[in-house]
Amino acid sequence: MRIIAGLLLYALVLGPLLAEPQRQLDVRVLIDVSGSMKKNDPQNLRQPALRLLAGLLPDGIMAGVWTFDRDVSVIAPLQPVNETWRQQAISGSQNIHSSGQFTHIEGGLRVAVGDWYQPDPSKDRHLILLTDGMVDVSHDPADSLASRERIFGEILGDLKAAGAKVHSIALSHQADLKLLQILSRETAGLNESIGNADRMQRVFMRLFQQAGKPDTLPLRDNRFLVDAGIREATVILFTGPRADETRLLDPAQREFSARALPSNIRWHSDQGYELITIKSPEPGEWQLVADMDPDNRVMVVTDLKMHLNDLPVVCLAEQRPEIRVHFSNKGEKLTDEDFVKIVTVSGEIMGGPGANRFQLRPADTPGDFVLDAPLPNQPGRYQLVISGQGETFSRELRHQFEVRPALSLSRQDEAEQVRVLLEIAPETLSDVRIRAQLNTPEGELPQMVLPVQINRYEVEVSTLGFSGQGSLHLRVEGNHRGQPVVLRPDPLPISGSKPDLPAVPAETEAAPPPSPEPKAEPKAEPKAKPEPAPEEAEPEQMGEDLGLMGWLLFAGANLLLLLLAGGGWWLWRKRKQRLAAQMNELEDDDADADTDE
């Protein structure tokens, strides 16, 4: 234990560190206060929901809260969060009402996020929009229709350009669901549709968790483990109408409640929840004596943080997005191998049938843990829970996402082939590329993919080319909302029907024919001695041995020899003629000399 603790201390203090780029969280909240809220939020649970959010927002981030009906009012100004701002938000929550005229969503957006029109890499921007109605800006329906079109056009374009994420909450089925869904979908935000305002606090907590990615501790059986690196812990407990008094036990088994608190614990009880903040909590195991709830959380302020990469909020079935996790201490990435060796990072996908648990592996990048997420294939809402566990600490992060169908496969088995039809859901993928491969006991066989209609493709797999059990593997590549994705449907089993070849009998020596009865033969005349067989093979046999290529090589070689011989004879003849001419000249010169004498 001392060795492991020493390794952890080395990793936290002396290990190799890399600077982490920090983005400032910027959260804006826009709340509908139109008259229809009297029906859809009769208990005005928007007030305690805002108070919960104000209590969760950490110091130093930018935040602002507005309400809207026909006009826009400020609840808490856009400022860095501190205790003064929290008190403004908590006291300002009393100004949330249900008596406004009209639902001027465009006006609220222009005031709350009017400065978001271009990207800022140093900011992490999120808008929480709560409404229960349609765009309604005047008594003239044409004005409302024009306002709605401006939201779809200019305002949505600015939000996308600014890299902002819109998390929308529809508080009734009469809300403009299409508008809210498009705002969230096009900005990679969450969209919640709740028919009952009783869930509002939980929704606000989940949206903050999605936007702020706060560090949390695992809460198991109402117990959580505090390590020495935690400076503050905030416990969120959701309570029912008849819940017993909540109690808190520290590692020394001292008991606290809202009526008896030490100076370092702040306890806030509100409609449907309790918020307990512990400054400088004592290391060790803490325990809650309260009803267990799956939405209860323990959020912490700590130097030792776990980080999760940006994951999509809408995933396609058969998609395998990469999960990447690392740790940091005081803003510096931890890369020391000894630290990585003592940490286990695991994941769980909650929301579907059965348990879907997995473990991340150390990546090639120092300090990273990675895995291609095994997402469910069934459409629905899910929650990814990432847990980091060391000998002396634990951390937890959560991410909500939705799975939507993208592909549908059908097959038709025929006598000598299997026809596989692949259909891509509209508005899911663009620039589609599909590869198909048949894996058999005899090897891998690429298959042709034929487009038959828009978003419909067909693969014809012949079963005559292999024996035994095979499987067809499909890989679909494309773009989803501007991001490249790869979809890998489950392999399709296909049985081969390769015909058996007739057996070739083994060659055996034929039995000699029975010897005929001996007969008296006439005396044979002496036969001439046969000529010895020539050593060279017959032309027919040579042709059979050489084949076509051999004949071509043979003919080419002979032609080359003829050309060389002919060229040599021609050169020799020309040289002979030159020598003869030179001899004749010499003889003429000699004859002329004799004549002169």
Secondary structure, DSSP 4 states (H G I P E B T S, - for coil): -HHHHHHHHHHHHTS-EEEPP--EEEEEEEEE-BTTHHHH-TT-THHHHHHHHHHHSPTTSEEEEEEESSSEEEEEEEEE--HHHHHHHHHHGGG--S-B-SB-HHHHHHHHSTT-SS--TTEEEEEEEEESS--B-SS-HHHHHHHHHHIIIIIHHHHHHTT-EEEEEE-STTS-HHHHHHHHHHTT--EEE-S-GGGHHHHHHHHHHHHH---B---BTTEEEE-TTEEEEEEEEE--TTPPPPEEE-TT--EEBTTB--TTEEEEEETTEEEEEEESPPSEEEEEES---TT-EEEEEESEEEEE----SEEETTB-PEEEEEEEETTEEE--HHHHHT-EEEEEEESSSS-EEEE-EE-SSTT-EEEE----SS-EEEEEEEEEE-SS-EEEEEEEEEEE--EEEEEEE-SSEEEEEEEEPTTT-EEEEEEEEEEETTEEEEE-EEEEETTEEEEEEESTT--SEEEEEEEEEEEETTEEEEE-PPPEEEE--PPPPPPPPPP-PPPPPPPPPP---PPPPPPPPPPPPPSSPPHHHHHHHHHHHHHHHHHHHHHHHHHHHHHHHHHHHHHHHHHHHHHHHHHHHHHHHHHH-
